[in-house]
Amino acid sequence: MFHYHKLIICCVLLGSAPLVRADVEIKPETSSTHPGPYRPWSLEVQQVNPEHLHGITAETLAKMSLEDPLLKYAYIDVFMRNVGRLDNLEDEQALVLKDMRRRGESVTPMLLKLAMENQETGYESALLSRIDQVGTINLDPYLEYARNILRERTQTMSASLAGCASGLLSRHGSKEDVELLERVLQERTYVTSSVSISLKELKRRLESPKNISRPMLKDRPPTSEAATDNSADSARRPSTAKGVEETPSKPWITWISFIIVAGVMLWLVLRNGIKRGR
C-alpha cells in the first residue's frame, strides 16, 4: 500500500513535466509547471528531429551506436512517455524498450550521462522511477545516483525528484539508506510528503522476513545428524570386492545341475550292464 501511494505521488508530480514525444518538441520546464529549479534540455537533445522516430524498426535500432543522438532521444522518450509502467507503450516505443533490454548494462553510462546533462528537466525523475522495470540492468549505479541527489542536492532538488529518488531506494535500497532519508526529512521539510512514504516502505521491506539472507540448501554443510545417518547406512550395506558383482541366489540352477548329473550316471550304468549281458 505504501508503494502504491508513493507511486501515485511521484507520477502526479511527474505529470507536470514535459513528455518527450516523437510528435512534440521538447521544451524546458518553467517554474509554473514544476516546483523547484528547472533547466532547459541539453543542446544535443534539442537538436534531434523527432520525426526520424516514426516507423523505426528493430533492425534500425540494433545498428545504432549508443552515441547516436537519435537513440538517446528514443531512450529518453521511453522513460518519459508514460506516467505509469513501461508496459503501456506504443509499438515504436516498445521496440526501443526491447532494444534497451537487449543491450543490458551497456546502456547505463549513457543513461546516467543524459541524466547529468539534463538535470531538473523531468528526465531524472522518470529514469529513477522506472529504471527497475527494465529488468536487464544492474541497479547499483542508479541507486548511488539517487543517493547523491539526496545527499548533495538536498536544498535544490524538486519534490518530484526527491520522491522518485527516495522511491527507488525504498524498493531496492539498504538499511544505510534509512538514515539518509531521515536526514533529508529533517533538512528539507518541503519534500516530506513523498520522502516520508518512501522511508516507511523501506523500513517495512527491510523488516520483512523475506529479506533475511539464508544460505542455499546445496551450499550448506551436512549436519552431524545427517553425517551419522550416512555412516549408519554405510555400515548396514554388505561389503563386496571392488569390481566384483554379488551373485544372486538361484536354487533352480542347482536342481537342474543335479538332474543332469544323475541322468548321465544312470546312462553309464545302463550302458555297462548291456555290454556285460552280451
Buried (B, 14 or more C-beta within 10 A) or exposed (E): EBBEBBBEBBBEBBEBBBBBBBEEEBEBBEEEBBBBBBEBBBEEBEEBEBEBBEEBEEEBBEEBEBEBBBBBBBBBBBBBBBBEEBEEBEEBBBBBBBBBBEBEEEBBEBBBEBBEBBBBBBBBBBBBBBBBEBEEBEBEBBBEBBBEBBEEBBEEBBBBBBBBBBBBBBBBBEEEBBEBBEEBBEEBEBBBBBBBBBBBBBBEBBEEEEEEEEEEEEEEEEEEEEEEEEEEEEEEEEEEEEEEEEEEEEEEEEEEEEEEEEEEEEEEEEEEEEEEEE
